Amino acid sequence: MFVRKLLILSLIIFPVILFSCKKDGNPDKNAVAATLYDYTGLDGCSWVVDMEDGSGICEIAGFPDTDIDIKDSIKVWVTYQPADTQISICMVGPRVKITGIWERD
């Protein structure tokens, strides 16, 4: 009887756990899909991030420590916050500080 109840319970719980997982690979509920670009050739610029949430291109004021290979045109998930009042001559968009970054497919 105990085995039967355990089997029924596991058949109910397993699908719930399986189908509740995030399917889009987003590692953080606040993360935004984005693409990194190296604008070093543009006067006064370095790395920028093109946010896919409608924010457009933002100049990166800082990266957190990360083990991903940062390269041009890499697709990432990012969490970010507005940068403090640092002055920039790049002027491609608002400055943001990246607080989390994960590579995506």
N, C-alpha and C positions, 0 to 999 in steps of 0.2 A: 504494500500500500504506500509506504514512504517513497519507494523508488518511482512509483507511478506519479505521485504528486510532484516529485523532483523533476521528472521528465516533462510533465505538463508545464511546470513553472519555467523550466529552461527553454521550452519551445515558445513561450510567450516573451520572455526577457531577451533572448538572443536576437530576434528580429528588431526589437526596439533599439537595442544597442547598435546593431549593424546599420540600420537606416537613419539613425540620428547623427551619424558622423558627417562632418562637412565634406561636401563633394567638390567644391571649387578650389580646395587647397589653401584657402585663406587661413593663415596661422593665428590671426588676431581679429576679433570682431570689429575693431576700429581700423584695420589695415585697408589701404587703398591700392588697387592695381595701378602700376605705373611702369614707365620705361626710363632708364637712366641714359643720358647722353653726355658725351665729353665735348664741351664747347670751348676747350682750351685755345683753339685757333681764333676765336672771337675775342676782340679786345676786352681785357679785364675780366674774362669769364673763366670758369673751370667746369665743374659738374653741374648739370641741371637735371631735373626730374619732370617728366611729362605725366601729370596725374590723369587718370582715366575717370575721375569723379566729376569732371567739369571744371576743376581748378586751373587747368591749363599747365603751362610750363612755369616751374618755380626754380629759383636759384638755390642751390644747396649751401647752407652756411656751416654745416657740419654733419659728419657721419658718426654713428656709434661704432664701437668695436664690433667687427663682424668677421666671420671666416669665409664669406663668399668672395669669389673673384670679381671685383668691381671692374667692369669693362663697358665699352660703348655699346649702346642699344640692348642692354640686358633687361629682360622683363623681371620685375620684382613686385613684392608687396611691401608697402612702407606705412609706418605710422610717423606722424610728424606734428610739429607745432610751429607757430610763427617764430621767426628768429628775433632776437632782441634788435635794437635800433642800430645795427651795423650799417655802415655806408658802403655802397657798392657802385662800381661804374659799369657793371655788366648790363643791367637794366633789361633783362629778358622777362622778368616777372618778379613776384614777391619772393623774399628770402625765407626759407624754412630750415629748421633744424630737424634732421631725420632722427627719430628716437628709436626706431626699429626697422630692420630691413631683412627680407627673406627672398631668396630666388624663387621664381615660379616658372611653370612650364610654358 
